[in-house]
Amino acid sequence: MGFENRYDGIEEYAIQTIKCKARQLIGSAGFTESDREDLEQELIIDLLRRLFKYNPDRAQRNTFITRIVDHRVATIVEERTAGKRGWRLCTASLSDRVKLEEGGSVERLEAYDLEEYLRQTGRLSRKSVDRLDLSIDLRRVIATLPPELRALCERLQSESVTEISRDTGIPRGTLYERIRKLHDLFEDEGLSDYI
């Protein structure tokens, strides 16, 4: 959406307002000239989504358009400057090359231990070796369970107690008793660390 693009079907006032607001955003909140087209697109899409709500009894069309665009600009800036985003904290790209202690270089992304990162951010709770051990131990114990408890174990991996109850007709209270029994069996097998 550069300066040369045509906007068939969109009124001139809306186009000029959007271009002006996108231009004003450049240089603030971390936006650069390369973001201009994306900003214009986002503003146009938002305006087109909301234009059907225009009520001529409440305001002039140009006022409505200005308000829609202003609100979206405020939201974009708020999202961009939110504490989590930390666009000012980002000083390097994952595509930058970094030198290795052993010599040579790789992209920064390749230098990070993804598993360690996932554990530090809480997305993984165990190392891959521990997860493999857990998987083996769980399969061994599940294989020894009575059929009804084995089936419950398998279903609990992807369904809630309510869904299982609704599907099987077994009361939730009964299912919770069976889950307690599973809990005790796993504990007896030395898997209490995993429960």
C-alpha positions as CSV (number, residue, x, y, z in Angstrom):
1,M,0.0,0.0,0.0
2,G,2.6,2.5,-1.0
3,F,1.8,5.9,-2.4
4,E,1.2,4.5,-5.9
5,N,-1.5,2.0,-5.0
6,R,-5.1,2.4,-6.0
7,Y,-8.0,1.9,-3.6
8,D,-11.0,1.2,-5.7
9,G,-14.2,1.4,-3.7
10,I,-12.8,3.2,-0.7
11,E,-13.6,6.9,-0.4
12,E,-10.8,9.4,-0.8
13,Y,-11.2,10.9,2.7
14,A,-10.6,7.4,4.3
15,I,-7.5,6.8,2.2
16,Q,-6.0,10.2,3.0
17,T,-6.7,9.8,6.7
18,I,-5.2,6.3,6.8
19,K,-2.1,7.4,4.9
20,C,-1.6,10.4,7.2
21,K,-2.0,8.3,10.4
22,A,0.4,5.6,9.1
23,R,2.9,8.3,8.2
24,Q,2.6,9.8,11.8
25,L,3.3,6.4,13.3
26,I,6.7,6.0,11.5
27,G,9.5,6.8,14.0
28,S,7.4,6.2,17.1
29,A,6.8,3.0,19.1
30,G,9.5,1.3,17.0
31,F,7.8,1.6,13.7
32,T,10.0,2.2,10.6
33,E,9.3,3.2,7.0
34,S,9.2,-0.5,6.1
35,D,6.1,-0.9,8.4
36,R,4.1,1.7,6.6
37,E,2.4,-0.6,4.1
38,D,1.5,-3.0,6.9
39,L,0.1,-0.2,9.0
40,E,-2.0,1.1,6.1
41,Q,-3.4,-2.3,5.4
42,E,-4.2,-2.9,9.0
43,L,-6.0,0.4,9.3
44,I,-8.0,-0.2,6.0
45,I,-9.0,-3.7,7.1
46,D,-10.2,-2.4,10.5
47,L,-12.1,0.4,8.9
48,L,-13.8,-1.9,6.3
49,R,-14.8,-4.3,9.1
50,R,-16.5,-1.5,11.1
51,L,-17.9,0.8,8.3
52,F,-21.2,-1.1,8.3
53,K,-21.9,0.3,11.8
54,Y,-22.0,3.8,10.5
55,N,-25.2,5.6,11.6
56,P,-25.7,9.0,9.9
57,D,-28.0,10.1,12.7
58,R,-25.1,10.0,15.2
59,A,-22.2,11.6,13.3
60,Q,-21.0,12.7,9.9
61,R,-19.3,9.9,7.9
62,N,-15.9,11.6,8.0
63,T,-16.1,12.0,11.7
64,F,-16.9,8.3,12.0
65,I,-14.0,7.3,9.8
66,T,-11.6,9.5,11.8
67,R,-12.7,8.0,15.1
68,I,-12.4,4.4,13.8
69,V,-8.9,5.1,12.4
70,D,-7.8,6.9,15.6
71,H,-9.0,4.1,17.9
72,R,-7.2,1.5,15.8
73,V,-4.0,3.6,15.8
74,A,-4.2,3.9,19.6
75,T,-4.7,0.1,19.9
76,I,-1.7,-0.6,17.6
77,V,0.5,1.7,19.7
78,E,-0.7,0.2,22.9
79,E,-0.1,-3.4,21.7
80,R,3.3,-2.4,20.4
81,T,4.5,-0.7,23.6
82,A,3.0,-3.3,26.0
83,G,5.5,-4.4,28.6
84,K,5.6,-7.9,27.3
85,R,6.5,-6.8,23.8
86,G,9.6,-4.9,24.9
87,W,10.4,-3.7,21.4
88,R,13.0,-1.4,22.9
89,L,14.7,-4.3,24.6
90,C,15.2,-6.2,21.4
91,T,18.7,-5.2,20.3
92,A,19.5,-8.2,18.1
93,S,17.9,-10.4,15.5
94,L,17.8,-14.2,15.7
95,S,19.2,-14.1,12.1
96,D,22.4,-12.2,13.1
97,R,25.6,-14.2,12.9
98,V,27.4,-14.9,16.2
99,K,31.0,-16.2,16.6
100,L,31.5,-19.5,18.3
101,E,34.1,-20.1,21.0
102,E,35.5,-22.9,18.9
103,G,35.7,-20.7,15.9
104,G,33.4,-20.1,13.0
105,S,29.9,-18.5,13.2
106,V,26.3,-19.5,13.2
107,E,23.0,-17.7,13.2
108,R,22.0,-16.6,16.7
109,L,19.0,-18.9,16.6
110,E,21.2,-22.0,16.2
111,A,23.3,-21.0,19.2
112,Y,20.4,-21.3,21.6
113,D,19.4,-24.5,23.3
114,L,15.7,-24.7,22.5
115,E,14.9,-27.3,25.1
116,E,16.6,-25.2,27.8
117,Y,14.7,-22.1,26.7
118,L,11.4,-24.0,26.8
119,R,12.1,-25.2,30.3
120,Q,13.1,-21.7,31.5
121,T,9.9,-20.2,30.1
122,G,7.8,-23.0,31.7
123,R,6.7,-24.6,28.4
124,L,8.6,-27.8,29.3
125,S,8.9,-29.1,32.8
126,R,11.4,-31.8,32.2
127,K,14.5,-32.6,30.1
128,S,13.9,-34.9,27.1
129,V,15.6,-37.8,28.8
130,D,13.3,-37.4,31.8
131,R,10.3,-37.2,29.5
132,L,11.4,-40.4,27.7
133,D,11.8,-42.2,31.0
134,L,8.4,-41.0,32.1
135,S,6.8,-42.2,28.8
136,I,8.4,-45.7,29.2
137,D,7.3,-45.9,32.9
138,L,3.8,-44.8,32.1
139,R,3.4,-47.3,29.3
140,R,4.6,-50.1,31.5
141,V,2.1,-49.3,34.3
142,I,-0.8,-48.6,31.9
143,A,-0.3,-52.0,30.2
144,T,-0.9,-53.7,33.6
145,L,-4.1,-51.8,34.4
146,P,-7.5,-53.4,34.2
147,P,-9.3,-52.6,30.9
148,E,-11.7,-50.0,32.3
149,L,-8.9,-48.1,34.0
150,R,-6.6,-48.4,30.9
151,A,-9.4,-47.0,28.8
152,L,-10.0,-44.1,31.2
153,C,-6.3,-43.3,31.2
154,E,-6.2,-43.1,27.4
155,R,-9.3,-40.9,27.3
156,L,-8.0,-38.5,30.0
157,Q,-5.2,-37.6,27.7
158,S,-7.5,-35.8,25.3
159,E,-10.9,-35.5,27.0
160,S,-12.3,-33.9,30.2
161,V,-14.0,-35.9,32.9
162,T,-17.3,-34.2,31.9
163,E,-16.9,-35.3,28.3
164,I,-16.1,-38.9,29.3
165,S,-19.1,-38.9,31.7
166,R,-21.4,-37.6,29.0
167,D,-20.1,-40.0,26.4
168,T,-20.1,-43.2,28.6
169,G,-23.0,-42.4,30.9
170,I,-20.8,-43.0,33.9
171,P,-21.4,-40.5,36.7
172,R,-18.5,-38.0,37.2
173,G,-18.3,-39.1,40.9
174,T,-17.5,-42.6,39.8
175,L,-14.9,-41.4,37.3
176,Y,-13.2,-39.3,40.0
177,E,-13.1,-42.4,42.3
178,R,-11.4,-44.3,39.4
179,I,-9.0,-41.4,38.9
180,R,-8.1,-41.6,42.6
181,K,-7.5,-45.3,42.2
182,L,-5.2,-44.6,39.2
183,H,-3.4,-42.0,41.3
184,D,-2.8,-44.6,44.0
185,L,-1.6,-47.2,41.5
186,F,0.8,-44.8,39.9
187,E,2.1,-43.9,43.4
188,D,2.6,-47.6,44.3
189,E,4.7,-48.0,41.1
190,G,7.0,-45.2,42.2
191,L,5.6,-42.6,39.8
192,S,4.5,-40.1,42.4
193,D,7.0,-37.6,41.1
194,Y,5.1,-37.5,37.8
195,I,1.6,-37.2,39.3
